[in-house]
Amino acid sequence: MKNIRVNAYQVALVFKRGVYQRMLKEGNYWFWKNETVHIYNITQPFVAPVELNILLQDPALADALHVVEVKDNEIVLQYENGLLKQVLTAGRYTFWKSLMQYDFVRADISKIEITENIDRAALQHKLVAPYVRCFNIENNEQGVLYVDGKYVQTLQAGVYFWWKNGIAILINKLDMRQQQAEINGQEILTKDKAALRINAWAQYKVTDIEKAMLQNKDFSYQLYMIFQLALREYVGALPFDELLEKKESITPFILETVKASTEALGVEVSGFGIRDIILPGDVKEIMNQVLIAEKKAQANIIMRREETASTRSLLNTAKLMEENAMLWKLKEMEYVEKIADKISNISVNGNGVLIDQLKQILVSQK
């Protein structure tokens, strides 16, 4: 005989010659030598010493256990007192019913949608993360979801979770903010065969992601071609000189021309402009010569206008002086004053004729 003590929070399984006999709870027990006793801590998971189905034939033991069977396409989240402890994969698991509060959340991971009641924190837990696909759509973005190559839905900004399995998932994201396209280095002939290189820009934003991503391939390249053709249409219809004069009218023409085509791409164009018009070397030299000639002609016109005004002023002054002797005398004194400012000494030699002449100039006649 041998004595076995089963303490609180313990359970004993009795086997006789390897055959399960019964389950024992807290207490002191005596056994024969041919009986074997296995003692288990009921706060720990139970690992069966023999085939579990044999043990479960005992109603008392079956009632004392949580038996969790997990299929190949499932996982089970095991919570212990409200805390996630482990993720159970395919297999059979047993836990003692005791003071430990066990909860089990079963999930079918053969599909992609997470329909089970699992919160976001659990999905991002390091134990669950290997079984989950996570995608983030930023606030300024939208996304297009493909499952096995087929369009499923348009995703707005947010964080999305799907089960990780053999089903292929692809998300194409697109920035929905206003963007700028550069249309540079366009070699275009004007109506009079002047070769120009034009650099332009366009501002746009995507308004319909389904049109842009699903109904059109590489919409940004198509948008570039639409602007390029519209620019060539405008420039090619005008002679060079007229093109330079009407440069400001190109924006409304381009915006109106591309409107229908860009709407079909799911794009709204808000602005267009010409950054540079680069002339060939020989045309640039000719333009510089024309500009210099124009400036010279303008300078000559201004000079002639000033000479004409000066002559007219002199004529008016002469008429006034002819009609007014006092004005004549004042003018003489003005000139004498100017001469005197530049002469420090005057030496006079000869008879009194010169002195009389100066007196006549400087002394007013009564």
Number of C-alpha atoms within 10 A of each C-alpha: 10 9 10 14 14 18 15 11 15 19 22 22 19 19 16 15 11 11 13 19 16 15 18 19 16 13 13 11 13 11 14 10 10 10 17 17 18 12 17 18 16 20 15 14 15 16 11 13 10 11 8 15 10 11 20 15 11 14 9 13 16 16 12 17 18 18 16 16 17 18 15 12 13 16 22 21 20 19 16 14 12 11 12 17 13 13 16 20 16 13 12 12 18 18 18 25 15 16 10 14 13 18 16 16 14 20 19 18 19 14 15 19 13 16 10 10 9 13 8 11 9 14 20 16 12 10 14 18 14 12 16 18 16 13 14 16 19 15 12 11 17 22 24 19 18 16 14 12 11 11 14 11 13 15 18 17 13 12 12 15 16 18 22 19 15 11 12 12 16 15 18 13 19 17 16 18 12 13 13 14 16 13 19 15 14 16 12 18 18 20 16 12 12 15 16 19 15 20 17 19 15 21 15 19 16 22 17 16 21 18 17 21 18 13 13 14 12 12 20 14 10 15 19 14 13 17 24 17 13 18 23 16 16 17 20 18 14 17 15 18 11 13 18 11 9 10 13 12 11 17 16 12 15 22 19 11 18 18 15 12 15 21 16 15 25 19 23 20 21 14 14 20 18 17 13 12 15 16 15 12 9 9 14 12 12 11 13 12 12 12 12 12 12 12 12 12 12 12 12 12 12 12 12 12 12 12 12 12 12 12 12 12 11 12 12 12 14 14 10 13 16 12 10 11 11 12 15 16 17 13 14 14 15 12 12 14 12 11 11 12 9 8 9 7 7 6 4 9 7 7 8 9 9 12 13 11 11 11 12 11 14 13 11 10 8 3
